[in-house]
Amino acid sequence: MKTPQANDAGYDASTIANVTGFRSARFLVQHGSGDDNVHLQNTMALADLLESNNVPGFEMAVYPDSDHSIYTHGVRPALYARMVNFLFRSFHELENKEFDYWRHIDPNNASSG
């Protein structure tokens, strides 16, 4: 995209400040509060923008103390469970029902599902 000075129209067209494109999408935001690559302040600004414009279809989870990898305090299983739940509810025929990922996992065989 180059720089905003060299591609003003491109930056205007791709700004997330215009929430129109978010209205018909479903998406999940997961963020580690200790992330130094993508600062939590930016994610909170996005969440505030979406909430204040009544944008439906987004879910968010913040993982305390985790960095960009999101693994602190043993939360990696919860991270993946939330992703699987979200994808299942978003793209499965039971779209608006809760899918309990943990119920479908055999504790003796983590690869089952």
Jmol script that loads the backbone (N, CA, C; Angstrom):
load data "model"
ATOM      1  N   MET A   1       0.810  -1.203   0.000  1.00  0.00           N
ATOM      2  CA  MET A   1       0.000   0.000   0.000  1.00  0.00           C
ATOM      3  C   MET A   1       0.849   1.261   0.000  1.00  0.00           C
ATOM      4  N   LYS A   2       2.125   1.125   0.151  1.00  0.00           N
ATOM      5  CA  LYS A   2       3.020   2.277   0.246  1.00  0.00           C
ATOM      6  C   LYS A   2       2.729   3.069   1.518  1.00  0.00           C
ATOM      7  N   THR A   3       2.909   4.358   1.475  1.00  0.00           N
ATOM      8  CA  THR A   3       2.662   5.202   2.652  1.00  0.00           C
ATOM      9  C   THR A   3       1.364   5.979   2.457  1.00  0.00           C
ATOM     10  N   PRO A   4       0.780   6.487   3.539  1.00  0.00           N
ATOM     11  CA  PRO A   4      -0.437   7.286   3.379  1.00  0.00           C
ATOM     12  C   PRO A   4      -0.225   8.496   2.455  1.00  0.00           C
ATOM     13  N   GLN A   5       0.963   9.062   2.479  1.00  0.00           N
ATOM     14  CA  GLN A   5       1.238  10.212   1.616  1.00  0.00           C
ATOM     15  C   GLN A   5       1.245   9.814   0.138  1.00  0.00           C
ATOM     16  N   ALA A   6       1.704   8.612  -0.162  1.00  0.00           N
ATOM     17  CA  ALA A   6       1.790   8.153  -1.550  1.00  0.00           C
ATOM     18  C   ALA A   6       0.518   7.462  -2.027  1.00  0.00           C
ATOM     19  N   ASN A   7      -0.364   7.094  -1.109  1.00  0.00           N
ATOM     20  CA  ASN A   7      -1.570   6.353  -1.492  1.00  0.00           C
ATOM     21  C   ASN A   7      -2.742   6.764  -0.605  1.00  0.00           C
ATOM     22  N   ASP A   8      -3.056   8.020  -0.608  1.00  0.00           N
ATOM     23  CA  ASP A   8      -4.128   8.549   0.237  1.00  0.00           C
ATOM     24  C   ASP A   8      -5.463   7.857  -0.038  1.00  0.00           C
ATOM     25  N   ALA A   9      -5.798   7.649  -1.297  1.00  0.00           N
ATOM     26  CA  ALA A   9      -7.077   7.018  -1.656  1.00  0.00           C
ATOM     27  C   ALA A   9      -7.137   5.576  -1.152  1.00  0.00           C
ATOM     28  N   GLY A  10      -6.033   4.861  -1.247  1.00  0.00           N
ATOM     29  CA  GLY A  10      -5.990   3.480  -0.768  1.00  0.00           C
ATOM     30  C   GLY A  10      -6.213   3.382   0.725  1.00  0.00           C
ATOM     31  N   TYR A  11      -5.601   4.295   1.471  1.00  0.00           N
ATOM     32  CA  TYR A  11      -5.779   4.307   2.919  1.00  0.00           C
ATOM     33  C   TYR A  11      -7.197   4.710   3.294  1.00  0.00           C
ATOM     34  N   ASP A  12      -7.773   5.657   2.562  1.00  0.00           N
ATOM     35  CA  ASP A  12      -9.160   6.056   2.824  1.00  0.00           C
ATOM     36  C   ASP A  12     -10.118   4.897   2.579  1.00  0.00           C
ATOM     37  N   ALA A  13      -9.871   4.138   1.512  1.00  0.00           N
ATOM     38  CA  ALA A  13     -10.756   3.022   1.161  1.00  0.00           C
ATOM     39  C   ALA A  13     -10.632   1.863   2.135  1.00  0.00           C
ATOM     40  N   SER A  14      -9.490   1.726   2.795  1.00  0.00           N
ATOM     41  CA  SER A  14      -9.283   0.570   3.669  1.00  0.00           C
ATOM     42  C   SER A  14      -9.371   0.900   5.151  1.00  0.00           C
ATOM     43  N   THR A  15      -9.767   2.092   5.491  1.00  0.00           N
ATOM     44  CA  THR A  15      -9.836   2.470   6.897  1.00  0.00           C
ATOM     45  C   THR A  15     -10.875   1.642   7.650  1.00  0.00           C
ATOM     46  N   ILE A  16     -10.551   1.262   8.858  1.00  0.00           N
ATOM     47  CA  ILE A  16     -11.535   0.531   9.653  1.00  0.00           C
ATOM     48  C   ILE A  16     -12.474   1.472  10.383  1.00  0.00           C
ATOM     49  N   ALA A  17     -12.214   2.767  10.287  1.00  0.00           N
ATOM     50  CA  ALA A  17     -13.114   3.736  10.915  1.00  0.00           C
ATOM     51  C   ALA A  17     -14.488   3.723  10.256  1.00  0.00           C
ATOM     52  N   ASN A  18     -14.547   3.274   8.995  1.00  0.00           N
ATOM     53  CA  ASN A  18     -15.829   3.099   8.320  1.00  0.00           C
ATOM     54  C   ASN A  18     -16.304   1.683   8.630  1.00  0.00           C
ATOM     55  N   VAL A  19     -17.276   1.552   9.522  1.00  0.00           N
ATOM     56  CA  VAL A  19     -17.693   0.238  10.017  1.00  0.00           C
ATOM     57  C   VAL A  19     -18.670  -0.481   9.097  1.00  0.00           C
ATOM     58  N   THR A  20     -19.001   0.095   7.963  1.00  0.00           N
ATOM     59  CA  THR A  20     -19.976  -0.503   7.051  1.00  0.00           C
ATOM     60  C   THR A  20     -19.614  -1.937   6.691  1.00  0.00           C
ATOM     61  N   GLY A  21     -18.365  -2.188   6.361  1.00  0.00           N
ATOM     62  CA  GLY A  21     -17.934  -3.524   5.968  1.00  0.00           C
ATOM     63  C   GLY A  21     -18.016  -4.555   7.083  1.00  0.00           C
ATOM     64  N   PHE A  22     -18.015  -4.100   8.324  1.00  0.00           N
ATOM     65  CA  PHE A  22     -18.087  -5.016   9.461  1.00  0.00           C
ATOM     66  C   PHE A  22     -19.515  -5.480   9.743  1.00  0.00           C
ATOM     67  N   ARG A  23     -20.498  -4.750   9.267  1.00  0.00           N
ATOM     68  CA  ARG A  23     -21.891  -5.038   9.627  1.00  0.00           C
ATOM     69  C   ARG A  23     -22.367  -6.410   9.169  1.00  0.00           C
ATOM     70  N   SER A  24     -21.865  -6.904   8.064  1.00  0.00           N
ATOM     71  CA  SER A  24     -22.330  -8.189   7.548  1.00  0.00           C
ATOM     72  C   SER A  24     -21.346  -9.322   7.825  1.00  0.00           C
ATOM     73  N   ALA A  25     -20.305  -9.048   8.582  1.00  0.00           N
ATOM     74  CA  ALA A  25     -19.278 -10.060   8.854  1.00  0.00           C
ATOM     75  C   ALA A  25     -19.395 -10.589  10.273  1.00  0.00           C
ATOM     76  N   ARG A  26     -18.925 -11.801  10.446  1.00  0.00           N
ATOM     77  CA  ARG A  26     -18.773 -12.372  11.785  1.00  0.00           C
ATOM     78  C   ARG A  26     -17.279 -12.559  11.987  1.00  0.00           C
ATOM     79  N   PHE A  27     -16.780 -12.129  13.126  1.00  0.00           N
ATOM     80  CA  PHE A  27     -15.353 -12.288  13.360  1.00  0.00           C
ATOM     81  C   PHE A  27     -15.054 -12.341  14.843  1.00  0.00           C
ATOM     82  N   LEU A  28     -13.935 -12.954  15.132  1.00  0.00           N
ATOM     83  CA  LEU A  28     -13.474 -13.159  16.497  1.00  0.00           C
ATOM     84  C   LEU A  28     -12.147 -12.434  16.675  1.00  0.00           C
ATOM     85  N   VAL A  29     -12.058 -11.633  17.717  1.00  0.00           N
ATOM     86  CA  VAL A  29     -10.817 -10.943  18.060  1.00  0.00           C
ATOM     87  C   VAL A  29     -10.315 -11.551  19.366  1.00  0.00           C
ATOM     88  N   GLN A  30      -9.092 -12.080  19.354  1.00  0.00           N
ATOM     89  CA  GLN A  30      -8.468 -12.602  20.566  1.00  0.00           C
ATOM     90  C   GLN A  30      -7.133 -11.880  20.719  1.00  0.00           C
ATOM     91  N   HIS A  31      -6.890 -11.383  21.933  1.00  0.00           N
ATOM     92  CA  HIS A  31      -5.719 -10.532  22.115  1.00  0.00           C
ATOM     93  C   HIS A  31      -5.067 -10.803  23.467  1.00  0.00           C
ATOM     94  N   GLY A  32      -3.762 -10.921  23.467  1.00  0.00           N
ATOM     95  CA  GLY A  32      -3.007 -11.011  24.714  1.00  0.00           C
ATOM     96  C   GLY A  32      -2.727  -9.612  25.233  1.00  0.00           C
ATOM     97  N   SER A  33      -3.023  -9.370  26.497  1.00  0.00           N
ATOM     98  CA  SER A  33      -2.868  -8.010  27.036  1.00  0.00           C
ATOM     99  C   SER A  33      -1.410  -7.558  27.086  1.00  0.00           C
ATOM    100  N   GLY A  34      -0.475  -8.502  27.045  1.00  0.00           N
ATOM    101  CA  GLY A  34       0.943  -8.158  27.065  1.00  0.00           C
ATOM    102  C   GLY A  34       1.585  -8.141  25.687  1.00  0.00           C
ATOM    103  N   ASP A  35       0.784  -8.154  24.639  1.00  0.00           N
ATOM    104  CA  ASP A  35       1.292  -8.170  23.267  1.00  0.00           C
ATOM    105  C   ASP A  35       2.033  -6.871  22.972  1.00  0.00           C
ATOM    106  N   ASP A  36       3.296  -6.982  22.575  1.00  0.00           N
ATOM    107  CA  ASP A  36       4.036  -5.768  22.227  1.00  0.00           C
ATOM    108  C   ASP A  36       4.170  -5.600  20.715  1.00  0.00           C
ATOM    109  N   ASN A  37       3.563  -6.498  19.941  1.00  0.00           N
ATOM    110  CA  ASN A  37       3.508  -6.343  18.481  1.00  0.00           C
ATOM    111  C   ASN A  37       2.267  -5.547  18.086  1.00  0.00           C
ATOM    112  N   VAL A  38       1.137  -5.954  18.619  1.00  0.00           N
ATOM    113  CA  VAL A  38      -0.139  -5.268  18.396  1.00  0.00           C
ATOM    114  C   VAL A  38      -0.604  -4.823  19.774  1.00  0.00           C
ATOM    115  N   HIS A  39      -0.543  -3.561  20.041  1.00  0.00           N
ATOM    116  CA  HIS A  39      -0.849  -3.059  21.374  1.00  0.00           C
ATOM    117  C   HIS A  39      -2.336  -3.179  21.683  1.00  0.00           C
ATOM    118  N   LEU A  40      -2.632  -3.559  22.914  1.00  0.00           N
ATOM    119  CA  LEU A  40      -4.011  -3.747  23.352  1.00  0.00           C
ATOM    120  C   LEU A  40      -4.844  -2.488  23.129  1.00  0.00           C
ATOM    121  N   GLN A  41      -4.233  -1.343  23.252  1.00  0.00           N
ATOM    122  CA  GLN A  41      -4.937  -0.074  23.041  1.00  0.00           C
ATOM    123  C   GLN A  41      -5.599  -0.037  21.655  1.00  0.00           C
ATOM    124  N   ASN A  42      -4.943  -0.585  20.637  1.00  0.00           N
ATOM    125  CA  ASN A  42      -5.515  -0.599  19.289  1.00  0.00           C
ATOM    126  C   ASN A  42      -6.731  -1.511  19.214  1.00  0.00           C
ATOM    127  N   THR A  43      -6.658  -2.664  19.865  1.00  0.00           N
ATOM    128  CA  THR A  43      -7.791  -3.579  19.877  1.00  0.00           C
ATOM    129  C   THR A  43      -8.961  -2.981  20.638  1.00  0.00           C
ATOM    130  N   MET A  44      -8.671  -2.320  21.743  1.00  0.00           N
ATOM    131  CA  MET A  44      -9.739  -1.672  22.516  1.00  0.00           C
ATOM    132  C   MET A  44     -10.392  -0.545  21.711  1.00  0.00           C
ATOM    133  N   ALA A  45      -9.606   0.175  20.945  1.00  0.00           N
ATOM    134  CA  ALA A  45     -10.164   1.238  20.096  1.00  0.00           C
ATOM    135  C   ALA A  45     -11.089   0.638  19.042  1.00  0.00           C
ATOM    136  N   LEU A  46     -10.689  -0.502  18.458  1.00  0.00           N
ATOM    137  CA  LEU A  46     -11.550  -1.186  17.487  1.00  0.00           C
ATOM    138  C   LEU A  46     -12.835  -1.658  18.150  1.00  0.00           C
ATOM    139  N   ALA A  47     -12.723  -2.287  19.314  1.00  0.00           N
ATOM    140  CA  ALA A  47     -13.910  -2.765  20.033  1.00  0.00           C
ATOM    141  C   ALA A  47     -14.842  -1.607  20.368  1.00  0.00           C
ATOM    142  N   ASP A  48     -14.282  -0.502  20.812  1.00  0.00           N
ATOM    143  CA  ASP A  48     -15.091   0.669  21.134  1.00  0.00           C
ATOM    144  C   ASP A  48     -15.811   1.194  19.897  1.00  0.00           C
ATOM    145  N   LEU A  49     -15.109   1.244  18.779  1.00  0.00           N
ATOM    146  CA  LEU A  49     -15.708   1.698  17.526  1.00  0.00           C
ATOM    147  C   LEU A  49     -16.875   0.799  17.123  1.00  0.00           C
ATOM    148  N   LEU A  50     -16.667  -0.507  17.204  1.00  0.00           N
ATOM    149  CA  LEU A  50     -17.714  -1.452  16.811  1.00  0.00           C
ATOM    150  C   LEU A  50     -18.905  -1.389  17.760  1.00  0.00           C
ATOM    151  N   GLU A  51     -18.632  -1.367  19.052  1.00  0.00           N
ATOM    152  CA  GLU A  51     -19.716  -1.304  20.039  1.00  0.00           C
ATOM    153  C   GLU A  51     -20.500   0.001  19.922  1.00  0.00           C
ATOM    154  N   SER A  52     -19.811   1.107  19.785  1.00  0.00           N
ATOM    155  CA  SER A  52     -20.498   2.402  19.734  1.00  0.00           C
ATOM    156  C   SER A  52     -21.299   2.585  18.450  1.00  0.00           C
ATOM    157  N   ASN A  53     -21.011   1.760  17.439  1.00  0.00           N
ATOM    158  CA  ASN A  53     -21.779   1.798  16.196  1.00  0.00           C
ATOM    159  C   ASN A  53     -22.729   0.610  16.072  1.00  0.00           C
ATOM    160  N   ASN A  54     -22.937  -0.098  17.198  1.00  0.00           N
ATOM    161  CA  ASN A  54     -23.870  -1.231  17.241  1.00  0.00           C
ATOM    162  C   ASN A  54     -23.616  -2.251  16.137  1.00  0.00           C
ATOM    163  N   VAL A  55     -22.356  -2.594  15.938  1.00  0.00           N
ATOM    164  CA  VAL A  55     -21.994  -3.585  14.929  1.00  0.00           C
ATOM    165  C   VAL A  55     -22.160  -4.975  15.533  1.00  0.00           C
ATOM    166  N   PRO A  56     -23.046  -5.793  14.964  1.00  0.00           N
ATOM    167  CA  PRO A  56     -23.237  -7.148  15.482  1.00  0.00           C
ATOM    168  C   PRO A  56     -22.176  -8.090  14.907  1.00  0.00           C
ATOM    169  N   GLY A  57     -22.118  -9.286  15.433  1.00  0.00           N
ATOM    170  CA  GLY A  57     -21.317 -10.326  14.805  1.00  0.00           C
ATOM    171  C   GLY A  57     -19.861 -10.418  15.193  1.00  0.00           C
ATOM    172  N   PHE A  58     -19.418  -9.623  16.162  1.00  0.00           N
ATOM    173  CA  PHE A  58     -18.028  -9.809  16.569  1.00  0.00           C
ATOM    174  C   PHE A  58     -17.984 -10.253  18.025  1.00  0.00           C
ATOM    175  N   GLU A  59     -16.992 -11.077  18.296  1.00  0.00           N
ATOM    176  CA  GLU A  59     -16.755 -11.561  19.649  1.00  0.00           C
ATOM    177  C   GLU A  59     -15.315 -11.231  19.995  1.00  0.00           C
ATOM    178  N   MET A  60     -15.062 -11.087  21.271  1.00  0.00           N
ATOM    179  CA  MET A  60     -13.723 -10.699  21.678  1.00  0.00           C
ATOM    180  C   MET A  60     -13.326 -11.389  22.974  1.00  0.00           C
ATOM    181  N   ALA A  61     -12.063 -11.755  23.063  1.00  0.00           N
ATOM    182  CA  ALA A  61     -11.501 -12.313  24.292  1.00  0.00           C
ATOM    183  C   ALA A  61     -10.123 -11.701  24.501  1.00  0.00           C
ATOM    184  N   VAL A  62      -9.857 -11.310  25.729  1.00  0.00           N
ATOM    185  CA  VAL A  62      -8.544 -10.768  26.087  1.00  0.00           C
ATOM    186  C   VAL A  62      -7.910 -11.728  27.084  1.00  0.00           C
ATOM    187  N   TYR A  63      -6.656 -12.077  26.848  1.00  0.00           N
ATOM    188  CA  TYR A  63      -5.934 -13.020  27.696  1.00  0.00           C
ATOM    189  C   TYR A  63      -4.891 -12.261  28.512  1.00  0.00           C
ATOM    190  N   PRO A  64      -5.123 -12.097  29.814  1.00  0.00           N
ATOM    191  CA  PRO A  64      -4.213 -11.324  30.669  1.00  0.00           C
ATOM    192  C   PRO A  64      -2.783 -11.865  30.643  1.00  0.00           C
ATOM    193  N   ASP A  65      -1.844 -10.956  30.549  1.00  0.00           N
ATOM    194  CA  ASP A  65      -0.404 -11.223  30.608  1.00  0.00           C
ATOM    195  C   ASP A  65       0.159 -11.947  29.391  1.00  0.00           C
ATOM    196  N   SER A  66      -0.662 -12.430  28.476  1.00  0.00           N
ATOM    197  CA  SER A  66      -0.143 -13.146  27.311  1.00  0.00           C
ATOM    198  C   SER A  66       0.396 -12.173  26.279  1.00  0.00           C
ATOM    199  N   ASP A  67       1.461 -12.599  25.602  1.00  0.00           N
ATOM    200  CA  ASP A  67       2.013 -11.774  24.538  1.00  0.00           C
ATOM    201  C   ASP A  67       1.338 -12.142  23.216  1.00  0.00           C
ATOM    202  N   HIS A  68       1.998 -11.884  22.117  1.00  0.00           N
ATOM    203  CA  HIS A  68       1.421 -12.124  20.796  1.00  0.00           C
ATOM    204  C   HIS A  68       1.107 -13.608  20.576  1.00  0.00           C
ATOM    205  N   SER A  69       1.818 -14.487  21.269  1.00  0.00           N
ATOM    206  CA  SER A  69       1.616 -15.933  21.112  1.00  0.00           C
ATOM    207  C   SER A  69       0.404 -16.460  21.869  1.00  0.00           C
ATOM    208  N   ILE A  70      -0.043 -15.761  22.864  1.00  0.00           N
ATOM    209  CA  ILE A  70      -1.170 -16.139  23.730  1.00  0.00           C
ATOM    210  C   ILE A  70      -0.994 -17.560  24.275  1.00  0.00           C
ATOM    211  N   TYR A  71      -0.123 -17.698  25.251  1.00  0.00           N
ATOM    212  CA  TYR A  71       0.065 -19.003  25.893  1.00  0.00           C
ATOM    213  C   TYR A  71       0.232 -18.900  27.407  1.00  0.00           C
ATOM    214  N   THR A  72       0.386 -17.697  27.956  1.00  0.00           N
ATOM    215  CA  THR A  72       0.626 -17.513  29.383  1.00  0.00           C
ATOM    216  C   THR A  72      -0.528 -18.070  30.204  1.00  0.00           C
ATOM    217  N   HIS A  73      -0.220 -18.588  31.371  1.00  0.00           N
ATOM    218  CA  HIS A  73      -1.195 -19.158  32.314  1.00  0.00           C
ATOM    219  C   HIS A  73      -1.930 -20.368  31.732  1.00  0.00           C
ATOM    220  N   GLY A  74      -1.333 -21.045  30.768  1.00  0.00           N
ATOM    221  CA  GLY A  74      -1.934 -22.254  30.213  1.00  0.00           C
ATOM    222  C   GLY A  74      -3.222 -22.024  29.441  1.00  0.00           C
ATOM    223  N   VAL A  75      -3.363 -20.869  28.792  1.00  0.00           N
ATOM    224  CA  VAL A  75      -4.619 -20.543  28.112  1.00  0.00           C
ATOM    225  C   VAL A  75      -4.703 -21.045  26.673  1.00  0.00           C
ATOM    226  N   ARG A  76      -3.656 -21.658  26.163  1.00  0.00           N
ATOM    227  CA  ARG A  76      -3.678 -22.095  24.762  1.00  0.00           C
ATOM    228  C   ARG A  76      -4.870 -23.007  24.448  1.00  0.00           C
ATOM    229  N   PRO A  77      -5.210 -23.998  25.292  1.00  0.00           N
ATOM    230  CA  PRO A  77      -6.398 -24.809  24.988  1.00  0.00           C
ATOM    231  C   PRO A  77      -7.679 -23.975  24.913  1.00  0.00           C
ATOM    232  N   ALA A  78      -7.820 -23.000  25.792  1.00  0.00           N
ATOM    233  CA  ALA A  78      -9.012 -22.143  25.763  1.00  0.00           C
ATOM    234  C   ALA A  78      -9.041 -21.295  24.494  1.00  0.00           C
ATOM    235  N   LEU A  79      -7.876 -20.829  24.068  1.00  0.00           N
ATOM    236  CA  LEU A  79      -7.779 -20.043  22.837  1.00  0.00           C
ATOM    237  C   LEU A  79      -8.300 -20.851  21.653  1.00  0.00           C
ATOM    238  N   TYR A  80      -7.807 -22.085  21.518  1.00  0.00           N
ATOM    239  CA  TYR A  80      -8.231 -22.925  20.400  1.00  0.00           C
ATOM    240  C   TYR A  80      -9.682 -23.371  20.540  1.00  0.00           C
ATOM    241  N   ALA A  81     -10.117 -23.647  21.746  1.00  0.00           N
ATOM    242  CA  ALA A  81     -11.521 -24.024  21.954  1.00  0.00           C
ATOM    243  C   ALA A  81     -12.440 -22.886  21.536  1.00  0.00           C
ATOM    244  N   ARG A  82     -12.073 -21.661  21.883  1.00  0.00           N
ATOM    245  CA  ARG A  82     -12.891 -20.508  21.496  1.00  0.00           C
ATOM    246  C   ARG A  82     -12.927 -20.367  19.973  1.00  0.00           C
ATOM    247  N   MET A  83     -11.783 -20.584  19.315  1.00  0.00           N
ATOM    248  CA  MET A  83     -11.757 -20.502  17.851  1.00  0.00           C
ATOM    249  C   MET A  83     -12.639 -21.575  17.226  1.00  0.00           C
ATOM    250  N   VAL A  84     -12.532 -22.806  17.719  1.00  0.00           N
ATOM    251  CA  VAL A  84     -13.346 -23.892  17.182  1.00  0.00           C
ATOM    252  C   VAL A  84     -14.826 -23.609  17.412  1.00  0.00           C
ATOM    253  N   ASN A  85     -15.175 -23.171  18.624  1.00  0.00           N
ATOM    254  CA  ASN A  85     -16.569 -22.820  18.907  1.00  0.00           C
ATOM    255  C   ASN A  85     -17.062 -21.752  17.939  1.00  0.00           C
ATOM    256  N   PHE A  86     -16.270 -20.717  17.749  1.00  0.00           N
ATOM    257  CA  PHE A  86     -16.659 -19.624  16.864  1.00  0.00           C
ATOM    258  C   PHE A  86     -16.850 -20.122  15.433  1.00  0.00           C
ATOM    259  N   LEU A  87     -15.890 -20.874  14.929  1.00  0.00           N
ATOM    260  CA  LEU A  87     -15.994 -21.377  13.559  1.00  0.00           C
ATOM    261  C   LEU A  87     -17.182 -22.313  13.396  1.00  0.00           C
ATOM    262  N   PHE A  88     -17.394 -23.172  14.373  1.00  0.00           N
ATOM    263  CA  PHE A  88     -18.522 -24.095  14.299  1.00  0.00           C
ATOM    264  C   PHE A  88     -19.832 -23.325  14.269  1.00  0.00           C
ATOM    265  N   ARG A  89     -19.987 -22.369  15.164  1.00  0.00           N
ATOM    266  CA  ARG A  89     -21.229 -21.590  15.205  1.00  0.00           C
ATOM    267  C   ARG A  89     -21.392 -20.706  13.975  1.00  0.00           C
ATOM    268  N   SER A  90     -20.293 -20.267  13.397  1.00  0.00           N
ATOM    269  CA  SER A  90     -20.367 -19.365  12.250  1.00  0.00           C
ATOM    270  C   SER A  90     -20.642 -20.083  10.938  1.00  0.00           C
ATOM    271  N   PHE A  91     -20.175 -21.315  10.809  1.00  0.00           N
ATOM    272  CA  PHE A  91     -20.252 -21.984   9.513  1.00  0.00           C
ATOM    273  C   PHE A  91     -20.960 -23.335   9.539  1.00  0.00           C
ATOM    274  N   HIS A  92     -21.607 -23.666  10.621  1.00  0.00           N
ATOM    275  CA  HIS A  92     -22.287 -24.945  10.755  1.00  0.00           C
ATOM    276  C   HIS A  92     -23.782 -24.725  10.759  1.00  0.00           C
ATOM    277  N   GLU A  93     -24.539 -25.767  10.486  1.00  0.00           N
ATOM    278  CA  GLU A  93     -25.998 -25.626  10.451  1.00  0.00           C
ATOM    279  C   GLU A  93     -26.582 -25.250  11.808  1.00  0.00           C
ATOM    280  N   LEU A  94     -25.851 -25.463  12.885  1.00  0.00           N
ATOM    281  CA  LEU A  94     -26.319 -25.070  14.212  1.00  0.00           C
ATOM    282  C   LEU A  94     -25.828 -23.661  14.533  1.00  0.00           C
ATOM    283  N   GLU A  95     -25.822 -22.819  13.538  1.00  0.00           N
ATOM    284  CA  GLU A  95     -25.186 -21.516  13.589  1.00  0.00           C
ATOM    285  C   GLU A  95     -25.426 -20.730  14.872  1.00  0.00           C
ATOM    286  N   ASN A  96     -26.630 -20.704  15.363  1.00  0.00           N
ATOM    287  CA  ASN A  96     -26.930 -19.858  16.519  1.00  0.00           C
ATOM    288  C   ASN A  96     -26.983 -20.628  17.833  1.00  0.00           C
ATOM    289  N   LYS A  97     -26.527 -21.847  17.821  1.00  0.00           N
ATOM    290  CA  LYS A  97     -26.510 -22.644  19.045  1.00  0.00           C
ATOM    291  C   LYS A  97     -25.085 -22.783  19.543  1.00  0.00           C
ATOM    292  N   GLU A  98     -24.970 -22.953  20.821  1.00  0.00           N
ATOM    293  CA  GLU A  98     -23.641 -23.109  21.419  1.00  0.00           C
ATOM    294  C   GLU A  98     -23.108 -24.502  21.116  1.00  0.00           C
ATOM    295  N   PHE A  99     -21.881 -24.583  20.702  1.00  0.00           N
ATOM    296  CA  PHE A  99     -21.210 -25.849  20.455  1.00  0.00           C
ATOM    297  C   PHE A  99     -20.151 -26.014  21.523  1.00  0.00           C
ATOM    298  N   ASP A 100     -20.232 -27.080  22.278  1.00  0.00           N
ATOM    299  CA  ASP A 100     -19.280 -27.306  23.360  1.00  0.00           C
ATOM    300  C   ASP A 100     -18.133 -28.169  22.850  1.00  0.00           C
ATOM    301  N   TYR A 101     -17.054 -27.517  22.467  1.00  0.00           N
ATOM    302  CA  TYR A 101     -15.886 -28.207  21.938  1.00  0.00           C
ATOM    303  C   TYR A 101     -15.381 -29.267  22.903  1.00  0.00           C
ATOM    304  N   TRP A 102     -15.344 -28.935  24.189  1.00  0.00           N
ATOM    305  CA  TRP A 102     -14.769 -29.847  25.172  1.00  0.00           C
ATOM    306  C   TRP A 102     -15.558 -31.136  25.277  1.00  0.00           C
ATOM    307  N   ARG A 103     -16.854 -31.100  25.029  1.00  0.00           N
ATOM    308  CA  ARG A 103     -17.675 -32.301  25.101  1.00  0.00           C
ATOM    309  C   ARG A 103     -17.340 -33.275  23.982  1.00  0.00           C
ATOM    310  N   HIS A 104     -16.765 -32.782  22.903  1.00  0.00           N
ATOM    311  CA  HIS A 104     -16.475 -33.607  21.737  1.00  0.00           C
ATOM    312  C   HIS A 104     -15.027 -34.084  21.699  1.00  0.00           C
ATOM    313  N   ILE A 105     -14.307 -33.864  22.756  1.00  0.00           N
ATOM    314  CA  ILE A 105     -12.908 -34.283  22.828  1.00  0.00           C
ATOM    315  C   ILE A 105     -12.782 -35.448  23.800  1.00  0.00           C
ATOM    316  N   ASP A 106     -12.190 -36.511  23.348  1.00  0.00           N
ATOM    317  CA  ASP A 106     -11.886 -37.640  24.213  1.00  0.00           C
ATOM    318  C   ASP A 106     -10.611 -37.292  24.973  1.00  0.00           C
ATOM    319  N   PRO A 107     -10.672 -37.167  26.307  1.00  0.00           N
ATOM    320  CA  PRO A 107      -9.479 -36.759  27.059  1.00  0.00           C
ATOM    321  C   PRO A 107      -8.310 -37.724  26.907  1.00  0.00           C
ATOM    322  N   ASN A 108      -8.592 -38.968  26.507  1.00  0.00           N
ATOM    323  CA  ASN A 108      -7.526 -39.947  26.319  1.00  0.00           C
ATOM    324  C   ASN A 108      -6.911 -39.879  24.925  1.00  0.00           C
ATOM    325  N   ASN A 109      -7.572 -39.131  24.021  1.00  0.00           N
ATOM    326  CA  ASN A 109      -7.083 -39.013  22.655  1.00  0.00           C
ATOM    327  C   ASN A 109      -7.376 -37.601  22.166  1.00  0.00           C
ATOM    328  N   ALA A 110      -6.455 -36.687  22.381  1.00  0.00           N
ATOM    329  CA  ALA A 110      -6.674 -35.266  22.067  1.00  0.00           C
ATOM    330  C   ALA A 110      -6.919 -35.022  20.589  1.00  0.00           C
ATOM    331  N   SER A 111      -6.601 -35.987  19.723  1.00  0.00           N
ATOM    332  CA  SER A 111      -6.819 -35.762  18.295  1.00  0.00           C
ATOM    333  C   SER A 111      -8.230 -36.130  17.862  1.00  0.00           C
ATOM    334  N   SER A 112      -9.032 -36.701  18.761  1.00  0.00           N
ATOM    335  CA  SER A 112     -10.400 -37.058  18.377  1.00  0.00           C
ATOM    336  C   SER A 112     -11.278 -35.835  18.381  1.00  0.00           C
ATOM    337  N   GLY A 113     -12.390 -35.888  17.718  1.00  0.00           N
ATOM    338  CA  GLY A 113     -13.269 -34.737  17.704  1.00  0.00           C
ATOM    339  C   GLY A 113     -14.366 -35.006  16.804  1.00  0.00           C
TER     340      GLY A 113
END
end "model"
wireframe off; spacefill off
backbone 0.3
color backbone group
